[in-house]
Amino acid sequence: MKNIMQNRFSCRNFTSKKIAKEAIDEILDLTRLSPSSCGLEPWKFMVVSKSDDLAELGEICNNQDHVKNCSHAIIIIARNDLKGGCEFIRHQVDRKPRTPERLQKALDHFAARFDPQSDDEIMAYATNQCYMACANLVNIAQSLDVKSCIVAGFDLEKLTKFVGLDEHFKPVLVVALGYSDEKAPAKTRQSFDQVVIQK
Ligand SMILES: Cc1cc2nc3c(=O)[nH]c(=O)nc-3n(C[C@H](O)[C@H](O)[C@H](O)COP(=O)(O)O)c2cc1C
């Protein structure tokens, strides 16, 4: 982990080498194990790999060349269909063995929690979970020698259209992935004492 944290960097200079499908699948198969609030996993991961699609995605991402030139881009998508009684919540909750009474109790709990919230509030909640998954994704990629760049600079309206899912799904981050000959630059970070508070 030490090696991964010290050597991951935002890569903006990918080679033309494509990542094998098995490696992309492994990155996402491990990313989906990320923790999430109440274990709801309110996310989807869209894999973009065709050069035409990457060119379009790069344009949507404020013309960032590293998105156009990466091997694969992963669009991390938050979902806000977390209302009480919705099919998704029922599915998530029903994965653990529970009596019908305990299942109903859990569904009631989520209804009481989410039903008073606006769609935007629930989307913000889901977005936070996606950021956790994203942090894991880039470190998992680094562990496989795959370089990455997290990208939040994009036209949301155009990206939502590109993703093409219904209104309950909102793209929150794009991660460009690929290979590079670049070495990790020296880290520019606040010092330990600047960020750690000993109470
Ligand atoms: C939420 C988030 C959004 C980012 N958006 C962009 C982006 O749109 N374009 C880009 O080139 N880098 C983007 N970055 C990368 C940061 O600039 C980078 O992580 C930071 O400068 C630290 O450098 P390092 O990742 O090389 O250690 C983003 C990073 C994060 C965490």
The ligand as an SDF file (V2000), in Angstrom:
LIG
                    3D

 31 33  0  0  0  0  0  0  0  0999 V2000
  -12.2610   15.0210   -7.6210 C   0  0  0  0  0  0  0  0  0  0  0  0
  -11.0670   15.2540   -8.4970 C   0  0  0  0  0  0  0  0  0  0  0  0
  -11.2380   15.8810   -9.7100 C   0  0  0  0  0  0  0  0  0  0  0  0
  -10.1530   16.0520  -10.5820 C   0  0  0  0  0  0  0  0  0  0  0  0
  -10.3600   16.5830  -11.8250 N   0  0  0  0  0  0  0  0  0  0  0  0
   -9.3210   16.6370  -12.7030 C   0  0  0  0  0  0  0  0  0  0  0  0
   -9.5430   17.0440  -14.0520 C   0  0  0  0  0  0  0  0  0  0  0  0
  -10.6490   17.3770  -14.4730 O   0  0  0  0  0  0  0  0  0  0  0  0
   -8.4740   17.0310  -14.8820 N   0  0  0  0  0  0  0  0  0  0  0  0
   -7.2230   16.6380  -14.4870 C   0  0  0  0  0  0  0  0  0  0  0  0
   -6.3120   16.6180  -15.3090 O   0  0  0  0  0  0  0  0  0  0  0  0
   -6.9900   16.2500  -13.2040 N   0  0  0  0  0  0  0  0  0  0  0  0
   -8.0080   16.2350  -12.3060 C   0  0  0  0  0  0  0  0  0  0  0  0
   -7.7900   15.7860  -11.0200 N   0  0  0  0  0  0  0  0  0  0  0  0
   -6.4400   15.3900  -10.5980 C   0  0  0  0  0  0  0  0  0  0  0  0
   -5.8300   16.3740   -9.5730 C   0  0  0  0  0  0  0  0  0  0  0  0
   -5.4290   17.5520  -10.2240 O   0  0  0  0  0  0  0  0  0  0  0  0
   -4.6610   15.6850   -8.8670 C   0  0  0  0  0  0  0  0  0  0  0  0
   -5.1250   14.5430   -8.1920 O   0  0  0  0  0  0  0  0  0  0  0  0
   -3.9300   16.5660   -7.8620 C   0  0  0  0  0  0  0  0  0  0  0  0
   -3.3570   17.6830   -8.5020 O   0  0  0  0  0  0  0  0  0  0  0  0
   -2.8390   15.7970   -7.1120 C   0  0  0  0  0  0  0  0  0  0  0  0
   -1.9010   15.2560   -8.0100 O   0  0  0  0  0  0  0  0  0  0  0  0
   -1.6260   13.6890   -8.1420 P   0  0  0  0  0  0  0  0  0  0  0  0
   -2.9510   13.0160   -8.3930 O   0  0  0  0  0  0  0  0  0  0  0  0
   -0.7050   13.5700   -9.3230 O   0  0  0  0  0  0  0  0  0  0  0  0
   -0.9990   13.2120   -6.8830 O   0  0  0  0  0  0  0  0  0  0  0  0
   -8.8640   15.6300  -10.1680 C   0  0  0  0  0  0  0  0  0  0  0  0
   -8.7080   14.9930   -8.9200 C   0  0  0  0  0  0  0  0  0  0  0  0
   -9.7910   14.7880   -8.1110 C   0  0  0  0  0  0  0  0  0  0  0  0
   -9.5930   14.0420   -6.8030 C   0  0  0  0  0  0  0  0  0  0  0  0
  1  2  1  0
  2  3  1  0
  2 30  2  0
  3  4  2  0
  4  5  1  0
  4 28  1  0
  5  6  2  0
  6  7  1  0
  6 13  1  0
  7  8  2  0
  7  9  1  0
  9 10  1  0
 10 11  2  0
 10 12  1  0
 12 13  2  0
 13 14  1  0
 14 15  1  0
 14 28  1  0
 15 16  1  0
 16 17  1  0
 16 18  1  0
 18 19  1  0
 18 20  1  0
 20 21  1  0
 20 22  1  0
 22 23  1  0
 23 24  1  0
 24 25  2  0
 24 26  1  0
 24 27  1  0
 28 29  2  0
 29 30  1  0
 30 31  1  0
M  END
$$$$
